[in-house]
Amino acid sequence: MKEPGRSEVAQLWLALLSQPLELNTVAAATGLEPALVAKLATHPEATDFIAQATAGEELELRARLGWLLERLHGKMRLRKHEWNLLEQQLRHHLGPHVEHHWSEEGTVTRDLDLRPAGEWVLNELSFTGGFALWFREHEEEGGADLSTLASQAAGAPVEARGELEFDRSRLELLEGLPQRVLRALSNMSPAGKLAYRSLELAVMKGLAQGDRTREQRMRGAARPWWKLWG
């Protein structure tokens, strides 16, 4: 049997995020051999990421989040109570989010050769933070207030409201967190800024449809965003 590597540890960690699993169940969920899963659980490479406990006569494994929280501490400045809120949110919602949005045929899949699992998760948190922040700033009961964007694009005061088609289940990952936390997550990486700006561009494109003159003015107003993210 080959020596376990980082990608297998990451694959195991992702599979365990949603809930603790017994050894044989983990093997089926990851496609890894049971003997390899057992070795991973006690390998020095995995001790920061995988915890083990006995459930009856079976070995049960669960994902550790402490290392991920430490990485977040190195990227953001939040107050103590905000860290507590974010930690509880991740402990309850990160697993279901990954299971729902990153799974194919019941198996969590990510290209772990492209980037480590930690980078995948941090980018996802920042990306989702950008989306969540945009809706928090613009959405009101009955739709989103688009007046500011429409006015900037048209070069004159404009009142506009609308609804955006968006998979709201993605926002459940960060639902209820203070706006200051969402902004910190969004600013944590270019992924969050891209998510925020992409919604603005989508709104401006929608407002511009059917009006060529307005579209040209909107393109001029949006050029700094397109130059940065295009």
Disulfide bonds with the S-S distance in Angstrom:
none
